[in-house]
Amino acid sequence: MSENLSLLKKDDLIKIIENSDSEKLLKTIEEKDNQLNELNNKFNSLEKMILEMQIQNQNNSNTQVIKPEQLTIKNSENDIVKIGSCLIGRHFLCDNTGAEIIELEDVGDVASVSRRILDSLMTSRNKSLFKDGLIYFLNDDSLYERYSIKKNIILDESTIDSIYAMPINDMVKELNKLTGEGKNEKIKYSLYWAFVKNIASGKDGYNDKGKEMMLANYFKADINNSIGQLSYCKEIGYF
């Protein structure tokens, strides 16, 4: 039977029923119902797909697209910490297992390390170096708070120059302040050799014999002899 039952008039339908086998008619009606259900299912699926596409398009319009390579660079930059050195000569920063992780060549050297590795470097010894200003974080003071480190004066070249530029009495007061009245041997060692290196190299402003005598007396050392030692240390690659 090829007639579309949904479009037939009542009289036509009665006529068909009268002239048709009832079983055949029921089969035809069932087929039509199945076709209709199938169409409804397809329509519902299509409607759902269109709705999902609309939602996706709206989300895309409100979200900035970030390329994978941009995301990698951003994460990489955020993960790196730079550490500066005020230590005299070559030093290694070890992790909590004693492994040498960072090598610092001399005053002014800068090393890079990931934040993940930095956690393992926060031993009491290394924290003490940060506190004394002998090593320092570059451009990220929040790390001092993160590791509960009190940030003090950083003993970099600009600090050394500013101390040497002071009048002698003020120099002594500043040295006492930085060294804890001469008790902090690590700071005393670094300060002394920083002055010696600048004097030996003839750096501008480091030609005051009166200040050299004061430094020799304060640190109880022979500066001329130290300059000779400095030359030897350079020969063997320590400085």
Contacts in CASP RR format, 6 or more apart in sequence:
PFRMAT RR
TARGET T0000
AUTHOR 0000-0000-0000
METHOD contacts of the structure
MODEL  1
MSENLSLLKKDDLIKIIENSDSEKLLKTIEEKDNQLNELNNKFNSLEKMI
LEMQIQNQNNSNTQVIKPEQLTIKNSENDIVKIGSCLIGRHFLCDNTGAE
IIELEDVGDVASVSRRILDSLMTSRNKSLFKDGLIYFLNDDSLYERYSIK
KNIILDESTIDSIYAMPINDMVKELNKLTGEGKNEKIKYSLYWAFVKNIA
SGKDGYNDKGKEMMLANYFKADINNSIGQLSYCKEIGYF
1 16 0 8 1.000
1 20 0 8 1.000
1 24 0 8 1.000
1 25 0 8 1.000
1 28 0 8 1.000
3 12 0 8 1.000
3 16 0 8 1.000
5 13 0 8 1.000
5 28 0 8 1.000
5 29 0 8 1.000
5 32 0 8 1.000
6 32 0 8 1.000
8 16 0 8 1.000
16 25 0 8 1.000
17 25 0 8 1.000
79 114 0 8 1.000
79 115 0 8 1.000
79 116 0 8 1.000
80 112 0 8 1.000
80 113 0 8 1.000
80 114 0 8 1.000
80 115 0 8 1.000
81 112 0 8 1.000
81 113 0 8 1.000
81 114 0 8 1.000
81 115 0 8 1.000
81 118 0 8 1.000
81 137 0 8 1.000
81 140 0 8 1.000
81 143 0 8 1.000
82 110 0 8 1.000
82 111 0 8 1.000
82 112 0 8 1.000
82 137 0 8 1.000
82 138 0 8 1.000
82 139 0 8 1.000
82 140 0 8 1.000
83 93 0 8 1.000
83 102 0 8 1.000
83 104 0 8 1.000
83 110 0 8 1.000
83 111 0 8 1.000
83 112 0 8 1.000
83 113 0 8 1.000
83 135 0 8 1.000
83 136 0 8 1.000
83 137 0 8 1.000
83 138 0 8 1.000
84 104 0 8 1.000
84 108 0 8 1.000
84 109 0 8 1.000
84 110 0 8 1.000
84 111 0 8 1.000
84 135 0 8 1.000
84 136 0 8 1.000
84 137 0 8 1.000
84 138 0 8 1.000
85 91 0 8 1.000
85 104 0 8 1.000
85 105 0 8 1.000
85 106 0 8 1.000
85 107 0 8 1.000
85 108 0 8 1.000
85 109 0 8 1.000
85 110 0 8 1.000
85 111 0 8 1.000
85 134 0 8 1.000
85 135 0 8 1.000
86 107 0 8 1.000
86 108 0 8 1.000
86 133 0 8 1.000
86 134 0 8 1.000
86 135 0 8 1.000
86 136 0 8 1.000
86 154 0 8 1.000
86 155 0 8 1.000
86 156 0 8 1.000
86 159 0 8 1.000
86 190 0 8 1.000
86 194 0 8 1.000
87 104 0 8 1.000
87 106 0 8 1.000
87 107 0 8 1.000
87 129 0 8 1.000
87 134 0 8 1.000
87 135 0 8 1.000
87 190 0 8 1.000
88 106 0 8 1.000
88 107 0 8 1.000
88 189 0 8 1.000
88 190 0 8 1.000
88 193 0 8 1.000
88 194 0 8 1.000
88 197 0 8 1.000
88 239 0 8 1.000
89 104 0 8 1.000
89 105 0 8 1.000
89 106 0 8 1.000
89 107 0 8 1.000
89 233 0 8 1.000
89 238 0 8 1.000
89 239 0 8 1.000
90 103 0 8 1.000
90 104 0 8 1.000
90 105 0 8 1.000
90 106 0 8 1.000
90 237 0 8 1.000
90 238 0 8 1.000
91 103 0 8 1.000
91 104 0 8 1.000
92 100 0 8 1.000
92 101 0 8 1.000
92 102 0 8 1.000
92 103 0 8 1.000
92 104 0 8 1.000
93 100 0 8 1.000
93 101 0 8 1.000
93 102 0 8 1.000
93 104 0 8 1.000
93 111 0 8 1.000
93 121 0 8 1.000
93 126 0 8 1.000
93 129 0 8 1.000
93 135 0 8 1.000
94 100 0 8 1.000
94 101 0 8 1.000
94 121 0 8 1.000
94 123 0 8 1.000
94 125 0 8 1.000
94 126 0 8 1.000
95 101 0 8 1.000
95 117 0 8 1.000
95 120 0 8 1.000
95 121 0 8 1.000
95 123 0 8 1.000
96 120 0 8 1.000
96 121 0 8 1.000
96 123 0 8 1.000
97 120 0 8 1.000
101 113 0 8 1.000
101 117 0 8 1.000
101 120 0 8 1.000
101 121 0 8 1.000
102 111 0 8 1.000
102 113 0 8 1.000
102 121 0 8 1.000
103 111 0 8 1.000
104 111 0 8 1.000
104 135 0 8 1.000
106 239 0 8 1.000
107 156 0 8 1.000
107 157 0 8 1.000
107 194 0 8 1.000
107 197 0 8 1.000
108 156 0 8 1.000
108 157 0 8 1.000
110 138 0 8 1.000
113 121 0 8 1.000
118 143 0 8 1.000
122 147 0 8 1.000
126 135 0 8 1.000
127 147 0 8 1.000
127 149 0 8 1.000
128 186 0 8 1.000
129 135 0 8 1.000
129 186 0 8 1.000
130 136 0 8 1.000
130 137 0 8 1.000
130 144 0 8 1.000
130 147 0 8 1.000
130 149 0 8 1.000
130 151 0 8 1.000
131 149 0 8 1.000
131 150 0 8 1.000
131 151 0 8 1.000
131 152 0 8 1.000
132 152 0 8 1.000
132 155 0 8 1.000
132 184 0 8 1.000
132 186 0 8 1.000
132 187 0 8 1.000
133 152 0 8 1.000
133 153 0 8 1.000
133 154 0 8 1.000
133 155 0 8 1.000
134 155 0 8 1.000
134 186 0 8 1.000
134 187 0 8 1.000
134 190 0 8 1.000
136 151 0 8 1.000
136 154 0 8 1.000
136 156 0 8 1.000
137 143 0 8 1.000
137 144 0 8 1.000
141 151 0 8 1.000
143 149 0 8 1.000
144 150 0 8 1.000
144 151 0 8 1.000
153 159 0 8 1.000
153 178 0 8 1.000
155 178 0 8 1.000
155 187 0 8 1.000
155 190 0 8 1.000
155 191 0 8 1.000
155 194 0 8 1.000
157 194 0 8 1.000
160 191 0 8 1.000
160 194 0 8 1.000
160 195 0 8 1.000
160 198 0 8 1.000
161 198 0 8 1.000
163 171 0 8 1.000
163 174 0 8 1.000
163 175 0 8 1.000
163 191 0 8 1.000
164 171 0 8 1.000
164 195 0 8 1.000
164 198 0 8 1.000
164 205 0 8 1.000
164 206 0 8 1.000
164 208 0 8 1.000
164 211 0 8 1.000
165 205 0 8 1.000
166 174 0 8 1.000
168 210 0 8 1.000
168 211 0 8 1.000
168 214 0 8 1.000
171 211 0 8 1.000
171 214 0 8 1.000
172 214 0 8 1.000
172 218 0 8 1.000
175 182 0 8 1.000
175 191 0 8 1.000
175 218 0 8 1.000
176 182 0 8 1.000
178 184 0 8 1.000
178 187 0 8 1.000
178 191 0 8 1.000
179 187 0 8 1.000
179 188 0 8 1.000
179 191 0 8 1.000
180 187 0 8 1.000
182 188 0 8 1.000
188 219 0 8 1.000
191 219 0 8 1.000
192 215 0 8 1.000
192 219 0 8 1.000
192 221 0 8 1.000
192 226 0 8 1.000
193 226 0 8 1.000
193 230 0 8 1.000
195 206 0 8 1.000
195 215 0 8 1.000
196 223 0 8 1.000
196 226 0 8 1.000
196 227 0 8 1.000
196 230 0 8 1.000
197 230 0 8 1.000
197 239 0 8 1.000
198 206 0 8 1.000
199 206 0 8 1.000
199 212 0 8 1.000
199 223 0 8 1.000
199 227 0 8 1.000
200 227 0 8 1.000
200 228 0 8 1.000
200 230 0 8 1.000
200 231 0 8 1.000
212 223 0 8 1.000
215 223 0 8 1.000
216 222 0 8 1.000
216 223 0 8 1.000
230 239 0 8 1.000
233 239 0 8 1.000
END
